[in-house]
Amino acid sequence: MRTSVYMALLLLVLSCKSAQKEDHQVIEVNKAPKSPLIDGTAMDACWGNSEWLALDQLWLGEAYSTSDFNGRYKLSWDEEALYLLVEVTDDVLFDQYDDPLKLWWDDDCVEVFIDEDNSGGQHQFSHNAFAYHIAMDGNVVDLAPDEQPRLYNDHITSKKVTEGNVSTWEIAIKLFSDDFVDGEKNSPEKLSNNKKVGFALAYCDNDGSKERENFIGSVFVPGEDKNQGWINADIFGTLVLK
């Protein structure tokens, strides 16, 4: 009897260990020669050393024109943070709620999905991964394990500069492990060469409706339900730091 129980537990452990995230949309990210100044101007050397990547996967909503929305992004890193440059063409910037914790996903915002150890799996109400919603005023919101929204402004520094219909978001993201505990002192992870990070990017676009009209992501999500990033980190792409 004990042998049977032991074998069952062993098989369970082995099956859990084998359920690893499958890497896809693998992106090699060059290290910044110098940490960028987060001022929304994109004049730092690291951006000249990075390629533009497309933000063009329709996760929610109807087909849109390039004048309504067009997006692209760049990535860089150093030991302290992951850096993100997002350029968005959006003919209407809409922020209907002053309260950053009220229906934050229905305002125009950049959403950054981060899985520090690239482990994949569920994260809706855990810190196995983060789904950071960066509002136009810089507030950063995600759901906490108590199923309530919280501000994570100390995780992310951002600056948005808008000229005409084009907004440039420059963003520095500190990465935290699965062990992050709300309300306690947590230290961000130091980044290093060859580290893998689960990552996806998205933009919530609302031109004046009660609810967002489009949700555009950076990774292809198979199947009909493409709005999975806030729940399932398996859909994230994989960054490899170089």
Sequence and secondary structure as in RCSB ss.txt:
>XXXX:A:sequence
MRTSVYMALLLLVLSCKSAQKEDHQVIEVNKAPKSPLIDGTAMDACWGNSEWLALDQLWLGEAYSTSDFNGRYKL
SWDEEALYLLVEVTDDVLFDQYDDPLKLWWDDDCVEVFIDEDNSGGQHQFSHNAFAYHIAMDGNVVDLAPDEQPR
LYNDHITSKKVTEGNVSTWEIAIKLFSDDFVDGEKNSPEKLSNNKKVGFALAYCDNDGSKERENFIGSVFVPGED
KNQGWINADIFGTLVLK
>XXXX:A:secstr
 HHHHHHHHHHHHHHHHH      SEEEE B SS    SSS  SHHHHTS  EEE EEEEES   TTTEEEEEEE
EE SS EEEEEEEEES      SSTTSSGGGSSEEEEEEETT   SB TTSSSSEEEEEETTS EEEE TTSSEE
E TTTEEEEEEEETTEEEEEEEE    TT  TTS        TT EEEEEEEEEE SSSSS SEEEESS   SS 
   TTTBGGGSEEEEE 
